[in-house]
Amino acid sequence: MPTMQLLTPTEAAAMLQVSTKTLTRLRSKGLAYVMLTGGTIRFRSDDLASFINNRTIQCHTVPKTRPTGTTTSRSGVVDFTEVAAQRTLKKRKR
C-alpha cells in the first residue's frame, strides 16, 4: 500500500494559498478531509491535488475587434471619424 501524506489544516491552506478559515468553508462545501480520533482533521495531498484539477478552467481568448468609428443614432449611422475630420478643417473663431 502506497504511503499517503496527511496534511494539517495549516499546511493544506498553504498548499491551496488560502486562509484556514477559507479552507474550513471549502470543507463544508465538499472538500474531502480525514477525521482522526479526537476530532483531529487532516487533508490528503491527493485530495487537494484533485480539488485543484477539478476547478481548473481553460481560458478561451477571443480576438478583440477594433471599433470602426461608426455608431447608430436616431437619424441613422454616423461616421464620427468623418465628423471629427470636418471639425478640424474649420478655422477657430477668435
Order of alpha helices (4+ residues) and beta strands (2+ residues): beta-alpha-alpha-beta-beta-alpha-beta-beta-alpha
